[in-house]
Amino acid sequence: MRILKLPINKDEPLSLKAGEEVLISGTIYTARDAAHKRLVELIKEGKELPLNLDNTCLYYVGMTPAKPGMACGSAGPTSSYRMDDYTEDLLKLGLKVMIGKGERSKKVRDDLVKYHAIYISALGGTGALINQKIKKATLVAYEDLGTEAIYRLEVEGLYGIVSYDSKGGSAFK
């Protein structure tokens, strides 16, 4: 099992292989469909994004409200294919790691190779367990989106499996 510290070194995705298990610690950002759409609109308009994507990680999650003493509520991954149309625009800005669930399109898999990035699967149905690995959650942007707002998360020991690596490998095959 590999330890993956975030933000990631830009060359590190090249050393990770499909099927490899990882424990993720550091800073990740949440983003789902609506947030992705807004980010790409800003990119197309040439405006500044509310976060720096260079060597960073996006987790496809819509967290539920936090219970007392917790950083957030349930934080299970969402189906990643819904972000596929937006992915290349974000990879161009340096995004290196994505966490979600399910398979991605051939276009996204090709873009992971092109931009030296990886896709990690978190385990679906484990949202109540994942939230125990989230030590802090801070709102970054799009509060009006509720559970789909962008948050900066500080995580420690978040488990995942490299599903697609930066060389075209797939754990789904």
N, C-alpha and C positions, 0 to 999 in steps of 0.2 A: 504494500500500500504506500502510495506517495503522499507526501505532505505538500500542499499547494498553498503558498503564501500570496496574498493579493494586496496591492496591485501586483500583477505578474510581470516578470522580466520579459521583454518582448520576444526573446528567443526561446523561452521555456516551452511554449506550445509545441515547438518542433521536437521536443524530447518525449512528449507524452504520447502513448499509444492507445488505440481503441481497445476497450476491454479493461484497461487499467483502472483500479480503484484509487480514489483520492480522498483525502481529508482536507477540506478547504478552510482556511483561516484568513482573516483580514477584512477588507472593505469590498462589499458588492453593492450593486444598485438594483432596485426592483423596477420592472417595466413590463407592461402588458400591451395589448392591442392599441388602446386609445392613446397611451403615452407614446408608443412607437410612432403612431400617425402624427402626433404633434411634433415629435423630434424631427421626423423626416420633413415635415412642412417647414420647420425652421431652417433646416439644411438647405432646402430648395430655394428659400427666400434669402439665403446668405446671412442669416441672423445667428447670434451666439446661442449655444445650447446651455441649459441650466446645469449641466455636468460635463466634465472632461472625460471623453471616452477612451483616451489614449491608454493602452495597456490595462484596461479595466474589464469588469465582469458585469453582465446583466443577468438577473435571475427573473424568470418569467413566473411571477407570483402575484396574487392579489391577497394580501394578508387580511385576516379578520381583526377586529379591534382587540387591543391588549387587555388581559385580565390584570388585576392588581398584582404588582411585583414582577410582571413579565414585560419584555421589550415589545412584544407583539402577540397577537393571537395565532391561530393556526396559519401555517405558512407553507402549504404544499404547492408543488409545481403545477403549472397549467400547461395545456397542450401547446407545444412550441410552433407547430406548423402555421398557426395564425399570425406569427411574426415574420414568416418567410419573405413576404413582399417588401419588407422594410430592412431586412438584414444587411444587404450589401452596402447601403448608404451608411450604416453605422460601422461596419467593418472598415470602410474607407477612412474613417476618422480614428482608427486605432483600436476598436473593440477587439479583444482577444479571447474572451471566454463567455460562453452563454450557458446557462443552466435552465433546464426545463424538463418536459417529459414528452416522450414519443419521437417518432422519426421526423426528419426534415426533408425538404425537397432536394432533388438532384442539383438544382441551381445553388442552394445554400451549401451543400456538401462540396461543390466545386469552388465556391467562394471561400470556404474554410481553407482549402489548399492555397488558393490565390493570395489570401491575406494572412496566412500562417496563424490561424485561429483554431479553437476547439469548441466542441459542444459536449456538455456533460449532462447526463441524466440524473436527476434526483428521483427518489422513489415516490411514485404516486401513492396517495392514501396515507402518507406519514406526516401530514402537516402539523399535527399536534406534537410530534416528536421533533420535527425540524425546528420548531420555534424554541426549543430548549437550547439549540446551538446558536441562536441569535441573541447577542448580548446587549445590543443597542440598535434602535431604529429611529432615524431622524428624517423628517419630511424634507424633501429637496425641491419638488415642483409638482404642480397640478393638483393641489389639494381638492379642487372641485371634482376630481375623478374618484374621490373616496378611496375604496380599497385598491383602486388601480393607480393611485398617485405614485410618483417616483419617490422612493425612500433610499437613504444610505443605510446599509446594514453593516454592523460589525459582527462577524461570525467567528465561531471557534469550533473546529472539528466537524464541519458540515460534510456529510458523506455523499459521494457521487461516483459515477462510473463514466469514464471518457467514452462517449458513444461514437463520435466522429472525431478523428484526429486530423492534424494539419497535413497529412500525407495521403489522405483519401481512404484511410482505414475506417471500418465500420464494425461496431460491436453488435449491430443488428443482423449481420450476415451470418 
